[in-house]
Amino acid sequence: MHVDTGKPVGAHLLPVRADFDCAGLALASAVLAIVPQAVVWRRTAADYAASLHPAPFEPGVLNAACLGETPWVPALAAAMRASGRPAYEEALIEPPLT
């Protein structure tokens, strides 16, 4: 993974967001390692719990062995292990305004 850090990031907010699964946690961790000024966005245990709802997002089983840790919010990894289900960021999309 390569992130162009030719411009200072400190003056800009770089939000990190991905699914609540092994790949999503790995992505967030990688971006935070490369760009320390980045911040996770809507990646808390409460956000995870809010994304756990039925249809149309019905995930399978979470592979807890590949989960890793969530140093930005340690309770997130714990909540994911306890639930045993992945969740998708699309579940947090607000309904369109009418």
All heavy atoms as an XYZ file, in Angstrom:
714
protein
N       0.844     -1.164      0.000
C       0.000      0.000      0.000
C       0.893      1.232      0.000
O       1.853      1.302      0.742
C      -0.893     -0.023      1.240
C      -1.673      1.228      1.434
S      -2.595      1.138      2.979
C      -4.164      1.668      2.389
N       0.591      2.207     -0.811
C       1.373      3.441     -0.874
C       0.432      4.632     -0.734
O      -0.592      4.701     -1.396
C       2.118      3.528     -2.201
C       2.833      4.833     -2.383
N       3.982      5.134     -1.690
C       2.552      5.917     -3.131
C       4.383      6.353     -2.032
N       3.525      6.841     -2.907
N       0.802      5.513      0.153
C       0.038      6.748      0.328
C       0.975      7.898      0.014
O       2.058      7.991      0.576
C      -0.489      6.878      1.778
C      -1.166      8.214      1.973
C      -1.446      5.751      2.092
N       0.599      8.752     -0.913
C       1.414      9.906     -1.262
C       1.343     10.913     -0.128
O       0.312     11.508      0.114
C       0.908     10.526     -2.566
C       1.729     11.736     -2.985
O       2.751     12.026     -2.331
O       1.347     12.385     -3.967
N       2.449     11.065      0.560
C       2.490     12.024      1.666
C       3.321     13.236      1.290
O       3.921     13.880      2.136
C       3.050     11.370      2.943
O       4.345     10.834      2.644
C       2.132     10.275      3.449
N       3.349     13.570      0.002
C       4.111     14.718     -0.472
C       3.607     16.036      0.074
O       4.346     17.011      0.167
N       2.351     16.122      0.450
C       1.788     17.347      1.018
C       1.537     17.119      2.501
O       1.195     16.016      2.910
C       0.469     17.703      0.325
C       0.638     18.065     -1.126
C      -0.690     18.468     -1.726
C      -0.506     18.836     -3.183
N      -1.743     19.267     -3.792
N       1.701     18.140      3.305
C       1.447     17.954      4.741
C      -0.013     17.603      4.996
O      -0.913     18.208      4.440
C       1.809     19.296      5.357
C       1.922     20.255      4.232
C       2.102     19.480      2.968
N      -0.217     16.607      5.816
C      -1.572     16.165      6.130
C      -2.105     16.899      7.349
O      -3.292     16.998      7.551
C      -1.592     14.634      6.361
C      -2.982     14.149      6.703
C      -1.094     13.920      5.128
N      -1.222     17.440      8.175
C      -1.629     18.063      9.426
C      -2.692     19.127      9.270
O      -3.503     19.336     10.160
N      -2.720     19.816      8.135
C      -3.690     20.878      7.926
C      -5.028     20.345      7.430
O      -5.981     21.084      7.316
C      -3.140     21.889      6.933
N      -5.091     19.059      7.135
C      -6.303     18.466      6.569
C      -6.713     17.263      7.400
O      -5.887     16.562      7.953
C      -6.062     18.014      5.129
C      -5.560     19.108      4.249
N      -6.366     20.109      3.781
C      -4.327     19.372      3.786
C      -5.647     20.934      3.036
N      -4.410     20.512      3.041
N      -7.983     17.028      7.458
C      -8.507     15.862      8.148
C      -8.549     14.710      7.155
O      -9.121     14.838      6.075
C      -9.918     16.156      8.673
C     -10.640     15.006      9.338
C      -9.905     14.603     10.619
C     -12.056     15.407      9.671
N      -7.924     13.596      7.502
C      -7.957     12.409      6.661
C      -8.736     11.330      7.397
O      -8.186     10.613      8.229
C      -6.533     11.926      6.345
C      -6.425     10.661      5.506
C      -7.058     10.861      4.132
C      -4.979     10.255      5.374
N     -10.044     11.244      7.156
C     -10.841     10.239      7.865
C     -10.603      8.844      7.293
O     -10.423      8.673      6.097
C     -12.285     10.687      7.636
C     -12.235     11.515      6.405
C     -10.849     12.087      6.296
N     -10.595      7.861      8.170
C     -10.411      6.469      7.783
C     -11.693      5.734      8.107
O     -12.180      5.790      9.233
C      -9.240      5.830      8.575
C      -9.088      4.369      8.209
C      -7.960      6.596      8.333
N     -12.221      5.045      7.116
C     -13.464      4.309      7.324
C     -13.459      3.076      6.434
O     -13.006      3.127      5.295
C     -14.637      5.203      6.974
C     -15.948      4.568      7.345
C     -17.057      5.574      7.324
N     -18.316      4.862      7.394
C     -19.458      5.374      7.091
N     -19.524      6.614      6.682
N     -20.553      4.679      7.187
N     -13.945      1.969      6.944
C     -14.011      0.717      6.188
C     -15.018     -0.196      6.878
O     -15.620      0.176      7.886
C     -12.632      0.065      6.139
N     -15.180     -1.386      6.333
C     -16.109     -2.338      6.924
C     -15.610     -2.815      8.282
O     -14.428     -2.717      8.612
C     -16.280     -3.552      6.003
C     -17.058     -3.219      4.740
O     -17.893     -2.304      4.790
O     -16.834     -3.885      3.721
N     -16.532     -3.354      9.054
C     -16.210     -3.930     10.356
C     -15.938     -5.425     10.161
O     -16.760     -6.271     10.488
C     -17.371     -3.731     11.337
C     -17.614     -2.290     11.702
C     -18.582     -1.553     11.054
C     -16.874     -1.681     12.712
C     -18.815     -0.229     11.395
C     -17.094     -0.359     13.064
C     -18.073      0.371     12.400
N     -14.789     -5.720      9.573
C     -14.351     -7.097      9.381
C     -12.830     -7.107      9.417
O     -12.203     -6.077      9.674
C     -14.906     -7.684      8.076
C     -14.486     -6.916      6.820
O     -13.633     -5.992      6.910
O     -14.996     -7.236      5.742
N     -12.219     -8.257      9.174
C     -10.761     -8.353      9.251
C     -10.081     -7.409      8.264
O      -9.131     -6.702      8.620
C     -10.316     -9.787      8.995
S     -10.841    -10.925     10.301
N     -10.553     -7.367      7.040
C      -9.947     -6.496      6.031
C     -10.123     -5.026      6.391
O      -9.208     -4.213      6.207
C     -10.543     -6.789      4.652
N     -11.282     -4.671      6.909
C     -11.533     -3.283      7.291
C     -10.646     -2.827      8.429
O     -10.108     -1.718      8.418
N     -10.459     -3.691      9.439
C      -9.572     -3.342     10.543
C      -8.130     -3.254     10.069
O      -7.386     -2.368     10.495
C      -9.696     -4.352     11.679
C     -11.029     -4.406     12.421
C     -10.923     -5.319     13.619
C     -11.501     -3.032     12.836
N      -7.733     -4.148      9.175
C      -6.369     -4.111      8.642
C      -6.142     -2.829      7.843
O      -5.080     -2.197      7.948
C      -6.109     -5.335      7.770
N      -7.140     -2.421      7.062
C      -7.033     -1.185      6.287
C      -6.882      0.021      7.206
O      -5.989      0.855      7.018
C      -8.263     -1.007      5.396
C      -8.359      0.344      4.678
C      -7.287      0.444      3.599
C      -9.725      0.558      4.107
N      -7.724      0.119      8.216
C      -7.654      1.246      9.147
C      -6.304      1.274      9.856
O      -5.674      2.333      9.979
C      -8.798      1.176     10.154
N      -5.841      0.122     10.305
C      -4.550      0.058     10.993
C      -3.406      0.468     10.071
O      -2.491      1.180     10.490
C      -4.304     -1.356     11.526
O      -5.225     -1.656     12.534
N      -3.447      0.028      8.806
C      -2.393      0.364      7.855
C      -2.354      1.863      7.571
O      -1.284      2.471      7.538
C      -2.589     -0.419      6.555
N      -3.511      2.461      7.368
C      -3.557      3.903      7.095
C      -3.063      4.682      8.308
O      -2.270      5.620      8.177
C      -4.977      4.362      6.693
C      -5.068      5.880      6.622
C      -5.363      3.754      5.359
N      -3.482      4.287      9.504
C      -3.035      4.978     10.710
C      -1.529      4.834     10.914
O      -0.881      5.746     11.429
C      -3.787      4.469     11.933
C      -5.269      4.851     11.988
C      -5.966      4.114     13.115
C      -5.452      6.343     12.129
N      -0.964      3.708     10.512
C       0.477      3.503     10.639
C       1.256      4.371      9.651
O       2.323      4.882      9.965
C       0.822      2.030     10.427
N       0.700      4.548      8.457
C       1.376      5.317      7.415
C       1.147      6.811      7.588
O       2.040      7.624      7.351
C       0.893      4.855      6.018
C       1.323      3.412      5.776
C       1.434      5.757      4.922
C       0.665      2.776      4.568
N      -0.056      7.186      7.978
C      -0.425      8.600      8.126
C      -0.921      8.801      9.562
O      -2.116      8.729      9.830
C      -1.511      9.010      7.113
C      -1.804     10.507      7.205
C      -1.131      8.628      5.701
N      -0.003      9.046     10.492
C      -0.401      9.157     11.899
C      -1.418     10.262     12.178
O      -2.124     10.209     13.179
C       0.908      9.445     12.623
C       1.993      9.089     11.682
C       1.418      9.180     10.302
N      -1.521     11.258     11.294
C      -2.483     12.341     11.500
C      -3.903     11.924     11.131
O      -4.855     12.638     11.400
C      -2.108     13.574     10.658
C      -0.736     14.115     10.937
C       0.333     13.487     10.033
O       0.199     12.383      9.535
N       1.413     14.214      9.831
N      -4.052     10.772     10.502
C      -5.381     10.295     10.119
C      -6.192      9.987     11.380
O      -5.638      9.709     12.443
C      -5.261      9.046      9.252
N      -7.488     10.061     11.246
C      -8.386      9.743     12.355
C      -9.442      8.755     11.865
O      -9.879      8.824     10.730
C      -9.086     11.000     12.927
C      -8.085     11.921     13.576
C      -9.868     11.726     11.867
N      -9.813      7.844     12.743
C     -10.881      6.921     12.369
C     -12.204      7.662     12.473
O     -12.378      8.544     13.300
C     -10.872      5.653     13.244
C      -9.650      4.821     12.981
C     -10.985      5.988     14.702
N     -13.109      7.321     11.589
C     -14.408      7.999     11.533
C     -15.493      6.952     11.569
O     -15.510      6.032     10.750
C     -14.491      8.838     10.264
C     -15.746      9.612     10.127
C     -16.218     10.584     10.964
C     -16.715      9.500      9.085
N     -17.404     11.077     10.508
C     -17.734     10.428      9.349
C     -16.806      8.700      7.945
C     -18.843     10.570      8.531
C     -17.910      8.843      7.131
C     -18.911      9.786      7.428
N     -16.374      7.067     12.546
C     -17.483      6.126     12.717
C     -16.973      4.690     12.795
O     -17.465      3.800     12.116
C     -18.517      6.291     11.608
C     -19.188      7.657     11.657
C     -20.330      7.765     10.706
N     -21.502      7.104     11.305
C     -22.696      7.078     10.747
N     -22.894      7.677      9.601
N     -23.701      6.474     11.319
N     -15.973      4.504     13.667
C     -15.369      3.181     13.841
C     -15.266      2.859     15.330
O     -14.254      2.407     15.805
C     -13.978      3.125     13.200
C     -13.929      3.440     11.745
C     -14.231      2.296     10.854
N     -13.276      1.236     11.087
C     -13.525     -0.020     10.800
N     -14.663     -0.372     10.282
N     -12.631     -0.952     11.031
N     -16.332      3.105     16.073
C     -16.355      2.789     17.503
C     -17.195      1.533     17.730
O     -17.860      1.042     16.807
C     -16.961      3.950     18.310
O     -18.356      4.062     17.960
C     -16.240      5.269     18.042
N     -17.188      1.050     18.953
C     -18.022     -0.099     19.295
C     -19.502      0.238     19.108
O     -20.296     -0.604     18.665
C     -17.738     -0.551     20.726
N     -19.882      1.478     19.410
C     -21.285      1.895     19.218
C     -21.650      1.927     17.734
O     -22.756      1.531     17.351
C     -21.517      3.264     19.852
N     -20.721      2.394     16.889
C     -20.973      2.390     15.441
C     -21.120      0.960     14.925
O     -21.985      0.676     14.090
C     -19.833      3.091     14.690
C     -19.733      4.567     15.024
O     -20.779      5.221     15.190
O     -18.594      5.056     15.119
N     -20.268      0.084     15.426
C     -20.354     -1.329     15.047
C     -21.718     -1.897     15.436
O     -22.402     -2.511     14.621
C     -19.224     -2.116     15.708
C     -19.371     -3.604     15.587
C     -19.188     -4.241     14.362
C     -19.707     -4.385     16.684
C     -19.330     -5.618     14.237
C     -19.849     -5.762     16.575
C     -19.662     -6.361     15.346
O     -19.806     -7.719     15.214
N     -22.130     -1.663     16.689
C     -23.420     -2.176     17.161
C     -24.566     -1.625     16.311
O     -25.512     -2.350     15.984
C     -23.622     -1.826     18.630
N     -24.476     -0.352     15.919
C     -25.533      0.254     15.103
C     -25.597     -0.350     13.708
O     -26.647     -0.332     13.062
C     -25.311      1.762     15.009
N     -24.485     -0.897     13.237
C     -24.470     -1.464     11.887
C     -24.901     -2.925     11.866
O     -25.062     -3.512     10.804
C     -23.074     -1.322     11.273
O     -22.147     -2.140     11.955
N     -25.103     -3.512     13.027
C     -25.549     -4.908     13.107
C     -27.065     -4.979     13.056
O     -27.750     -4.996     14.069
C     -25.070     -5.541     14.423
C     -23.601     -5.867     14.520
C     -23.273     -6.359     15.925
C     -23.195     -6.906     13.493
N     -27.598     -5.002     11.880
C     -29.036     -5.169     11.746
C     -29.299     -6.073     10.559
O     -28.426     -6.286      9.722
C     -29.754     -3.820     11.614
C     -29.346     -3.020     10.428
N     -29.786     -3.267      9.154
C     -28.514     -1.966     10.319
C     -29.251     -2.395      8.314
N     -28.476     -1.608      8.991
N     -30.466     -6.629     10.467
C     -30.754     -7.568      9.380
C     -30.847     -6.890      8.016
O     -30.414     -5.765      7.867
C     -32.082     -8.191      9.795
C     -32.685     -7.258     10.770
C     -31.559     -6.472     11.386
N     -31.411     -7.563      7.083
C     -31.503     -7.171      5.683
C     -31.490     -5.664      5.479
O     -32.026     -4.934      6.301
C     -32.763     -7.772      5.068
N     -30.875     -5.177      4.449
C     -30.276     -5.955      3.360
C     -28.841     -6.379      3.624
O     -28.225     -7.004      2.775
C     -30.323     -4.984      2.187
C     -30.127     -3.656      2.825
C     -30.814     -3.752      4.174
N     -28.287     -6.077      4.776
C     -26.896     -6.413      5.074
C     -26.855     -7.599      6.028
O     -26.921     -7.419      7.232
C     -26.176     -5.209      5.694
C     -26.296     -3.976      4.859
C     -27.142     -2.952      5.239
C     -25.585     -3.842      3.684
C     -27.271     -1.808      4.473
C     -25.709     -2.698      2.909
C     -26.547     -1.690      3.301
N     -26.797     -8.792      5.497
C     -26.795     -9.984      6.321
C     -25.438    -10.672      6.194
O     -25.228    -11.490      5.307
C     -27.928    -10.911      5.912
C     -29.287    -10.266      6.154
C     -30.429    -11.223      5.991
O     -30.267    -12.418      6.269
O     -31.500    -10.763      5.591
N     -24.510    -10.319      7.092
C     -23.168    -10.894      7.007
C     -23.119    -12.327      7.483
O     -24.042    -12.803      8.147
C     -22.358     -9.993      7.928
C     -23.342     -9.522      8.936
C     -24.656     -9.395      8.191
N     -22.028    -12.976      7.168
C     -21.802    -14.340      7.628
C     -21.142    -14.325      8.997
O     -21.463    -13.501      9.842
N     -20.188    -15.208      9.172
C     -19.494    -15.344     10.443
C     -18.172    -14.584     10.369
O     -17.475    -14.614      9.365
C     -19.236    -16.836     10.749
C     -18.435    -17.009     12.025
C     -20.562    -17.580     10.836
N     -17.832    -13.912     11.443
C     -16.588    -13.161     11.532
C     -15.444    -14.101     11.892
O     -15.560    -14.892     12.832
C     -16.715    -12.079     12.604
C     -15.500    -11.211     12.856
C     -15.204    -10.348     11.638
C     -15.736    -10.334     14.061
N     -14.353    -14.036     11.160
C     -13.169    -14.832     11.461
C     -12.362    -14.092     12.522
O     -11.528    -13.251     12.217
C     -12.339    -15.047     10.199
C     -11.090    -15.862     10.464
O     -10.821    -16.276     11.589
N     -10.322    -16.098      9.429
N     -12.614    -14.380     13.780
C     -11.981    -13.662     14.886
C     -10.472    -13.880     14.933
O      -9.750    -13.058     15.489
C     -12.611    -14.074     16.209
N      -9.982    -14.949     14.322
C      -8.544    -15.231     14.341
C      -7.731    -14.168     13.604
O      -6.582    -13.920     13.944
C      -8.275    -16.606     13.735
N      -8.320    -13.524     12.622
C      -7.578    -12.525     11.835
C      -7.919    -11.093     12.240
O      -7.467    -10.148     11.620
C      -7.842    -12.717     10.344
S      -9.512    -12.281      9.829
N      -8.689    -10.933     13.293
C      -9.191     -9.616     13.656
C      -8.139     -8.609     14.060
O      -8.189     -7.471     13.649
C     -10.208     -9.743     14.791
C     -11.489     -9.053     14.427
C     -12.608    -10.020     14.577
C     -11.748     -7.869     15.262
N      -7.205     -8.973     14.890
C      -6.239     -8.007     15.380
C      -6.854     -7.108     16.438
O      -7.928     -7.392     16.965
N      -6.161     -6.037     16.734
C      -6.618     -5.106     17.764
C      -7.073     -3.797     17.136
O      -6.779     -3.521     15.978
C      -5.505     -4.853     18.777
C      -5.085     -6.100     19.541
C      -6.243     -6.770     20.275
O      -7.072     -6.056     20.872
O      -6.314     -8.017     20.257
N      -7.755     -2.989     17.905
C      -8.218     -1.675     17.472
C      -7.732     -0.647     18.481
O      -8.499     -0.232     19.353
C      -9.753     -1.655     17.343
O     -10.322     -2.109     18.577
C     -10.230     -2.541     16.215
N      -6.455     -0.250     18.373
C      -5.909      0.664     19.382
C      -6.628      2.005     19.459
O      -6.584      2.663     20.498
C      -4.445      0.835     18.969
C      -4.331      0.291     17.603
C      -5.493     -0.619     17.370
N      -7.309      2.416     18.394
C      -8.043      3.685     18.436
C      -9.250      3.585     19.358
O      -9.645      4.561     19.976
C      -8.438      4.157     17.032
C      -9.284      3.184     16.269
C     -10.642      3.115     16.263
C      -8.829      2.134     15.422
N     -11.071      2.074     15.469
C      -9.976      1.452     14.924
C      -7.576      1.684     15.011
C      -9.895      0.378     14.058
C      -7.507      0.615     14.144
C      -8.654     -0.027     13.682
N      -9.877      2.415     19.452
C     -10.982      2.152     20.374
C     -10.912      0.663     20.729
O     -11.487     -0.163     20.033
C     -12.362      2.474     19.741
C     -13.480      2.145     20.712
C     -12.459      3.906     19.318
N     -10.188      0.309     21.806
C     -10.032     -1.105     22.154
C     -11.354     -1.860     22.299
O     -11.427     -3.052     22.002
C      -9.268     -1.063     23.482
C      -8.498      0.219     23.401
C      -9.413      1.182     22.685
N     -12.404     -1.183     22.694
C     -13.698     -1.842     22.870
C     -14.277     -2.346     21.541
O     -15.122     -3.244     21.546
C     -14.686     -0.895     23.539
N     -13.832     -1.795     20.415
C     -14.369     -2.222     19.122
C     -14.014     -3.674     18.837
O     -14.894     -4.487     18.525
C     -13.861     -1.324     17.993
C     -14.219     -1.761     16.572
C     -15.733     -1.876     16.391
C     -13.622     -0.807     15.551
N     -12.749     -4.036     18.940
C     -12.345     -5.427     18.682
C     -13.039     -6.369     19.651
O     -13.486     -7.457     19.268
C     -10.832     -5.567     18.763
N     -13.158     -5.964     20.914
C     -13.840     -6.793     21.909
C     -15.310     -7.007     21.534
O     -15.821     -8.125     21.633
C     -13.724     -6.153     23.293
N     -15.976     -5.959     21.096
C     -17.388     -6.067     20.697
C     -17.540     -6.966     19.472
O     -18.485     -7.766     19.399
C     -17.961     -4.683     20.406
N     -16.609     -6.853     18.539
C     -16.679     -7.679     17.328
C     -16.460     -9.152     17.658
O     -17.146    -10.018     17.135
C     -15.681     -7.177     16.291
C     -16.050     -5.812     15.739
S     -14.804     -5.116     14.626
C     -14.966     -6.208     13.214
N     -15.503     -9.422     18.552
C     -15.264    -10.814     18.964
C     -16.495    -11.374     19.692
O     -16.879    -12.524     19.485
C     -14.034    -10.900     19.851
C     -12.738    -10.799     19.098
C     -11.525    -11.074     19.985
N     -10.325    -10.891     19.216
C      -9.662     -9.735     19.115
N     -10.083     -8.676     19.770
N      -8.578     -9.643     18.367
N     -17.093    -10.578     20.547
C     -18.262    -11.025     21.306
C     -19.443    -11.326     20.395
O     -20.167    -12.306     20.596
C     -18.642     -9.973     22.347
N     -19.629    -10.493     19.375
C     -20.751    -10.674     18.459
C     -20.501    -11.821     17.476
O     -21.411    -12.576     17.150
C     -20.996     -9.380     17.672
O     -21.855     -9.627     16.589
N     -19.270    -11.891     16.977
C     -18.946    -12.929     16.006
C     -19.470    -12.664     14.611
O     -19.497    -13.556     13.770
N     -19.895    -11.423     14.364
C     -20.443    -11.077     13.044
C     -19.706     -9.890     12.447
O     -19.460     -8.912     13.145
C     -21.917    -10.695     13.171
C     -22.805    -11.841     13.574
C     -24.237    -11.398     13.816
N     -24.769    -10.623     12.708
C     -25.775     -9.767     12.827
N     -26.349     -9.565     13.994
N     -26.211     -9.102     11.785
N     -19.390     -9.940     11.155
C     -18.881     -8.741     10.509
C     -20.047     -7.797     10.251
O     -21.214     -8.187     10.327
C     -18.298     -9.261      9.193
C     -19.106    -10.484      8.898
C     -19.482    -11.063     10.234
N     -19.734     -6.556      9.987
C     -20.768     -5.581      9.633
C     -20.196     -4.675      8.559
O     -18.979     -4.561      8.419
C     -21.190     -4.780     10.855
N     -21.051     -4.047      7.820
C     -20.617     -3.254      6.671
C     -20.950     -1.785      6.870
O     -22.000     -1.434      7.394
C     -21.245     -3.805      5.395
C     -20.926     -5.269      5.246
C     -21.889     -6.243      5.453
C     -19.623     -5.682      4.971
C     -21.581     -7.588      5.368
C     -19.307     -7.020      4.883
C     -20.294     -7.971      5.079
O     -19.974     -9.303      5.005
N     -20.034     -0.942      6.425
C     -20.207      0.496      6.623
C     -21.456      1.030      5.942
O     -22.015      2.024      6.379
C     -18.970      1.265      6.167
C     -18.681      1.169      4.689
C     -17.470      2.001      4.293
O     -17.269      3.083      4.849
O     -16.729      1.555      3.426
N     -21.932      0.378      4.904
C     -23.143      0.831      4.225
C     -24.353      0.821      5.159
O     -25.321      1.546      4.936
C     -23.439     -0.054      2.994
C     -22.444      0.098      1.880
C     -21.204     -0.774      2.037
O     -21.083     -1.524      3.024
O     -20.335     -0.700      1.158
N     -24.298      0.000      6.192
C     -25.405     -0.067      7.143
C     -25.549      1.240      7.927
O     -26.588      1.479      8.524
C     -25.211     -1.238      8.103
N     -24.505      2.066      7.931
C     -24.548      3.321      8.660
C     -24.950      4.518      7.791
O     -25.008      5.632      8.268
C     -23.179      3.601      9.299
C     -22.746      2.600     10.365
C     -21.323      2.878     10.800
C     -23.700      2.625     11.542
N     -25.214      4.250      6.528
C     -25.627      5.344      5.636
C     -27.018      5.801      6.032
O     -27.947      5.006      6.167
C     -25.610      4.890      4.162
C     -24.185      4.553      3.743
C     -26.214      5.973      3.260
C     -24.090      3.945      2.364
N     -27.140      7.080      6.235
C     -28.432      7.656      6.598
C     -29.386      7.559      5.404
O     -28.969      7.660      4.252
C     -28.264      9.115      6.990
C     -27.361      9.315      8.191
C     -27.951      8.729      9.464
O     -29.172      8.746      9.641
O     -27.151      8.249     10.297
N     -30.672      7.396      5.667
C     -31.622      7.414      4.554
C     -31.592      8.762      3.852
O     -31.322      9.774      4.480
C     -32.988      7.189      5.214
C     -32.734      6.964      6.653
C     -31.298      7.224      6.946
N     -31.839      8.770      2.564
C     -31.838     10.052      1.845
C     -32.890     11.010      2.388
O     -33.945     10.579      2.864
C     -32.149      9.675      0.403
C     -32.377      8.217      0.374
C     -32.170      7.654      1.748
N     -32.583     12.261      2.334
C     -33.555     13.262      2.753
C     -34.690     13.343      1.743
O     -34.483     13.285      0.554
C     -32.882     14.621      2.879
C     -31.776     14.723      3.920
C     -31.114     16.089      3.829
C     -32.338     14.518      5.310
N     -35.885     13.466      2.234
C     -37.021     13.567      1.302
C     -37.673     14.917      1.404
O     -37.541     15.632      2.347
C     -38.064     12.484      1.600
O     -38.462     12.569      2.954
C     -37.499     11.119      1.308
